[in-house]
Amino acid sequence: MDKKGNSSTIYVQPAKTLDEKLTYIQQIIGKSDDLVFRPFSFGQETKIKASMVYIDGLVDDRALQKMIGGAKNLDLSQGETLSTIQLSLEEIGHTEIALEYETLLEKLLKGSCICLMEGFSTCITVAIPQFSERQVAEPTTETVVRGPREGFVENMRVNTSLIRRRLADENLWIDSMKLGKRSKTSISIAYVNGIVDKDLVTELYERLERIDTDSILEDGSVEELIQDSFYTPFPTVYTTERPDTTVSHLLEGKIAIIVDGSPMVMIVPALFVHFFHNTEDYTQRSDISTLIRILRFGCILIALLGPSLYIAVTTFHQELIPTGLLGNLAAQREGTPFPTFIETLIMEITFEILREAGIRMPQPVGQAVSIVGAIVIGQAAVQAGIVSAAVVIVVSITAISSFVFPSYNIGIPIRILRFGFMGLSASFGLVGICIGFTAMLLHLSSLKSFGVPYMEGFTPFVRKNQQDMIFRAPKWMMKKRPKPGDQNDLIRDQSKRPSPDN
């Protein structure tokens, strides 16, 4: 046993016969239906008994058949039998010599064949994997009008190739490791050497190495185990399914974490403002992008404070409402049995139910449930006298504003905090909203993502980062990379201002 209590590695013993080796492998894996033993022999005259061990469905059957067919015609009369056999198998797939059962079984479960031979203590693994996988398609959560329409898939190597194709730089380093004692999930860490902060890379590896779990089945498990703060609704790890977004973050000195089996790539460190930036901000002109961003940040305030402002004004501060509108609101509320807070709470919960139902149901049905359900329920609630028409309008505008967020992850804390602000406004009016908003800002200012302040650019204020915060300056003005990053490579653009004469 080793220091961690794991069983020591078992080696293939030379004295064991081929049948004994096959029996031992079957005992370890169990009598699984998809475990296949394919007997054959090497050589034309001098025959060597062998067997291919593989998992049905994980290997390429055509390559396997070609490999076994070629083994029968192999000439072994020249000596160096093992080298000759490995060279012949190398024509089909990448081969490795292995002695340990632990290594053999790991490769077997990842789509390789194990070639066991009579009279040899070593084994040869042949990588001929073939998996059913989804093809590269347009991302479903980060759609754009103008820009690339390629998204990550569940195959890690496809995802790294999509990044490589957009960033053909020899300084793009992609390191690999495995997480999960049982799942042995492959993880790739990508960064641009010379731009990334070395301390950030060291910190990430330390956090990944502290992970001690049975399985890593998706990127969310890694995110939860490496994030800075657990007691916050705000995400401190940015996730994306777009290769172009990933490359743009890499060029700013950040690190991408790619998990095999997940179509989402994690980016660290993550700043609060980045969750409201979109790829299309950089495919449009700077003035158009700035106007869209201002609209987007305005929608944040509406989604967060819309219902609470309505509750505060109608309950405590009626003097802020124009006289004509106040009369209309009073007339609408004559037949409603609940206070404004209860009305708004009922409609908010109803819309949240419809939102979740629309996401989980099949796409054609889900769209119908979201749109038709909201209209029908809202109209029925008004006609039944349960809520007023103004409440339906406020809640509808709030729900629509929450769909403007480019990142789904940042919309969740906004939805959670909305209910808290509603309770504060029902209790203390606008004063309660100010108290809650101040507390939220203090909380955001205290957060960090891998040692970087979550609100960097706003607090602490970084002047050069203002070119790409709420406003987006023209590309020829954004000459330096934003923090964090290696201070030795700050210049990213030396383009001159376009001349009117050109």
Residue, then its C-alpha position, 0 to 999 in steps of 0.5 A: m500500500d502507498k501513503k494514501g492507502n491506495s493499492s500498489t501497482i501490479y506488474v505483468q509477470p513473465a511467468k504468466t501465460l497468455d490465458e492467465k493474463l486474460t483471466y486476471i484482466q477479466q477479474i479486475i474489470g468483471k465479466s462485462d458484456d462490452l469487454v472483448f477478447r479477440p484471439f489471433s496470432f503474429g507471423q507467417e511461419t513462426k506464430i506467436k499467440a496473442s489476444m486483443v483486449y478492448i471495450d466494444g464501442l470505444v474502438d474503431d472496428r475497421a482499424l482493429q480488423k486491419m491490424i489483426g489481418g496484417a498481423k498474420n502476414l508479419d515476417l518475424s524471421q529477422g529477429e527483434t520480434l517485439s520491435t517488429i510487432q510494435l512497428s507493424l501496429e504503429e501503422i494503425g495507431h499510436t502504440e506504447i509499451a506498458l508493464e503495469y496493469e494500472t496503465l493498461l487498464e487506464k488506456l483500455l477504458k479510454g479507447s485503446c486496445i491491449c495486445l497481450m502476447e504469449g511469452f512476453s512480459t510486456c504489453i503493447t497498447v494501440a490507440i484507435p479510439q472511436f466515440s460517438e460525439r456531437q459535431v461542432a455547431e452554433p452555441t446555444t447560450e451565446t448567440v450573435v448576429r455578427g461573428p463566428r458560429e462555432g461552439f465547443v463540443e464534449n471532445m476536449r481535443v476538438n476544443t483545443s484545436l478550435i482554440r489553436r486554429r484561432l491563436a496560431d502562437e507558439n507561446l500558447w501552452i496547453d498542459s494536461m492533467k487528470l482529476g478524479k480517482r475513478s473517472k480519471t477525467s482529462i483536464s487541459i490548462a491553456y494560457v499564453n506564455g509571456i502574457v499570463d502572470k506566472d503566479l496565477v498559473t502556480e495558484l491554479y495548479e495548487r488549487l487543482e492538485r488539492i482536488d481529491t474526489d472520486s469523479i469529475l463529470e462536468d466543468g461545474s464540479v471543477e468550478e465549485l472546487i477551485q472558486d475563491s468564495f463559496y458564500t456568494p451568489f455571484p460566479t467567480v469563474y467565467t464560463t463560455e462555449r465560444p472559442d473566439t471568446t476564450v482566445s480573447h481572454l487568453l490574450e488578456g493574460k487569463i487561463a482557460i480550463i478545458v474539461d473533457g466531456s464538457p462543452m463549456v470552458m472556464i476562464v480565470p480570473a473572472l471580473f464582474v464586468h466581463f459577465f456583461h460583455n459579449t463577442e458582438d461588442y467587438t464585431q460591431r463599431s465602437d460607438i454601436s457597441t457602447l450604446i448596446r453596452i449602456l442598454r445592457f447595464g441599464c437592463i441590469l438595474i431594471a432586472l434587479l430593482g424594477p419590482s422593488l422600486y414599484i413596491a417602494v413608490t406605490t407603498f411609501h412614496q406616492e408623492l413621486i407618482p404623477t397625479g394622473l397616473l396615481g389615480n389610474l393605479a388607485a383605480q386598478r387596485e380597488g378590486t385586488p385583495f393583496p398588498t402590492f408586495i404580495e401581488t408582485l411576489i406572486m407574479e415573480i414566482t409565476f414567471e420564474i416557474l414559467r422560465e424554468a419550465g421553458i428551459r427544461m421542456p422540449q424546445p418547440v413546446g418550451q417556447a410556447v409555454s414561456i410566451v403563451g403561458a405568461i400572456v394567458i396567466g397574466q391576463a387571467a390574473v388581472q381579470a380575476g382581480i388577483v393582481s393589478a395590470a401595472v404589476v403584470i407590466v412591471v414584472s414583464i419588463t423585468a423578466i424581459s430585461s433579465f434575458v439581455f444578459p450575455s452570460y446565464n451565470i450572472g442572471i441567477p444571482i440577479r434573480i435571487l437578489r431581486f426577491g431580497f430587494m423586494g422584501l427591503s422595499a416593502s419594509f423600508g421603502l427607498v431607504g431599504i433599497c439604498i441599504g440593500f444596494t450599498a450592502m451588495l456593492l460592499h460584498l462585490s468589492s470584497l470578492k476576489s477571483f484568484g487573487v484579483p479584485y472582482m470589481e477591478g476597474f471600478t474599485p480599485f479604479v484602473r484608468k486604462n481599463q476604462q477603455d473596455m468597461i462600460f464604454r468600448a473605445p476604438k481598437w486603435m486606442m486600446k493599445k495596452r492589455p488590461k490587468p492581470g497579466d505579465q507586465n513584460d508584454l503590455i502592448r497588444d495593438q500598435s495600429k494608428r488612427p485611421s486617416p480620413d484620406n484613406 
